Amino acid sequence: MSAVPAAPPPASADGARAPLPTPPRDRAGWRVLPARIVAMCAVELQKLRHDRTELYTRAIQPALWLLIFGETFTRIRAIPTGGVPYIDYLAPGIIAQSAMFIAIFYGIQIIWERDSGVLTKLLVTPTPRAALVTGKAFAAGIKALIQAVVVIVIAALLGVAMTWNPLRLLGVAAAVIFGSAFFACLSVTIAGIVLTRDRLMGIGQAITMPLFFGSNALYPVAVMPDWLRAVSAVNPLSYQVDALRGLLLGTPAHLPLDFAVLVLAAGAGITAASSLLGRLAR
């Protein structure tokens, strides 16, 4: 049998042939990338709709730090804070601490996605690896931002004198998100090296407290020994705390330097995590 010829395109009212439809043109990469980052971030945040237990349980630890540690050291005045009540001085450090604790174990979720086959499916999509990592990193930042709101509310109830200037609060949100993005990418990078949840859990627990105590979250840099000052100078958490303290309390801060370090650290973290993401799926 001979093949049935294709029907000719319909003619217009004046007898001329109508032009054939043309397929939509692909959007340029610089337009697709932000949309895919937002999509990955939205997918991560959808998980909060099904289980909010993590947000509730993680609010307990910062509340205890403020209620017990902050109130006690405010009374004994053992740490010089330049005339600022210690609980006020401590509150930005606890915001940064709680945000870091959320992000630093984000690599466990990546390993779980590897074990369940989700990561392999994501890697075969046209979405660049940098977009996958960036979406997950900023989802961690938004989760940390929710935690920061909880800590700010607790601090306000305890009488901490904080600013409510919308522009300063926007800067607080940016500092929390960029800092959390770095620590989430650090966790994913470690996951790409160690490859197992047990090893990542052990390393995460081993580095969280040194990062916290090796920063200016609990005490000023001026009272640190020289070797700890050197650790604080290369610790991104110190710059995050400095920015939060300057924005929330109005204390002297180095905001341009703080945000430059946080943005560069987040960018370096995304680059490192993206380069090791494929190793997890092997």
Disulfide bonds with the S-S distance in Angstrom:
none
